[in-house]
Amino acid sequence: MADVKECPMCGETMKLREREITDRVPGSTETKTSKFREWVCPECDYFEEAEED
């Protein structure tokens, strides 16, 4: 998969970013970490989740 994509809103080049989110499980000290990838446009702040291969 390429690391660039055209933004459907403004036509600028989007970039693929990997994000990691850590959530605390309510009522305990346990945490859950999730990783996901998303396309982000730096010009208009449009974003969408990347499809998995």
C-alpha positions in Angstrom: 0.0 0.0 0.0 1.3 3.5 -0.9 1.9 6.0 1.9 0.2 8.8 0.0 -3.4 9.3 -1.2 -5.4 12.2 -2.8 -7.8 13.9 -0.4 -11.4 13.7 -1.7 -12.3 17.1 -0.1 -9.5 19.4 -1.3 -7.3 17.3 -3.7 -4.2 17.7 -1.6 -1.9 14.8 -0.7 -2.9 12.8 2.4 -0.5 10.9 4.5 -0.9 7.5 6.2 -0.4 7.7 10.0 -0.3 5.0 12.6 -2.0 5.9 16.0 -2.1 4.2 19.3 -4.8 4.8 21.8 -4.7 3.7 25.4 -8.0 3.4 27.3 -8.5 2.7 31.0 -10.9 -0.1 31.8 -13.6 1.3 34.1 -13.5 0.0 37.7 -10.0 -1.4 37.5 -6.4 -0.3 37.0 -6.2 -2.3 33.7 -5.5 -0.5 30.4 -6.3 -1.5 26.8 -4.1 -0.3 24.0 -5.4 -0.2 20.4 -3.4 0.5 17.2 -4.9 1.7 14.0 -4.0 3.4 10.8 -5.7 6.4 9.2 -5.3 8.7 6.2 -4.9 12.4 7.3 -5.0 15.5 5.1 -2.8 18.2 6.6 -4.5 21.0 4.5 -8.2 20.5 5.4 -8.0 18.1 8.4 -10.0 15.4 6.6 -9.3 11.9 7.8 -10.5 8.4 7.2 -9.6 5.0 8.6 -7.1 3.0 6.4 -8.3 -0.3 4.9 -6.5 -3.4 6.1 -4.9 -5.6 3.4 
